[in-house]
Amino acid sequence: MAIPTFLEVMLPFVELTADGVEHQLQQTISDLADHFHLTDAERVQLLPSGFQATFTNRVAWASTHLRKAGLLERT
């Protein structure tokens, strides 16, 4: 499977965090990677800059958009 776009990450992200419990970002990234059945190679694939994992970046962008929409809160 290809690494999902940040748009594809948004709904599972909301569903994962809808329980009202605080979630650590690293655990959320791992849980979402499991949800999308990403391989180990896909989980560590880097952006062209070489500084961040592509999937981590997409989860971060999804988080940013969800916070701006008022659907997610940083604690």
Long-range contacts (C-beta under 8 A, 24 or more apart in sequence): 1-36, 1-37, 1-38, 1-42, 3-36, 3-38, 3-42, 3-45, 3-54, 3-55, 3-58, 4-36, 4-55, 4-58, 5-58, 6-58, 6-59, 6-61, 6-62, 6-65, 7-62, 9-58, 9-59, 9-62, 10-62, 10-65, 10-66, 12-36, 13-59, 13-62, 13-63, 13-66, 13-72, 14-66, 14-71, 14-72, 17-72, 22-75, 25-59, 25-63, 28-59, 29-55, 29-56, 29-59, 32-59
